[in-house]
């Protein structure tokens, strides 16, 4: 190895910048990234709490576990880890979501 760190940013092509409202806060997102990306890069790890109180966020990252459920444009139970960011979205998280 050369000792130089590989920088992903140098090889990454991103979509257009989108101002994504998440629970009233405007986060920077990129069109085509997942809805989960903006809160995660802003340091937010918890998207909801289970009925028993445990925090939930990204677990599997491929849409199988339903831990990252959010509401997008008024539609509930949307998996943030597999939903692409688009201009005009408004995302809200839930404090308690019933178990599936």
Helices and strands as residue ranges (DSSP letters): G 8-11, E 17-22, E 25-30, H 35-41, E 48-49, E 55-56, E 69-72, E 75-79, E 90-92
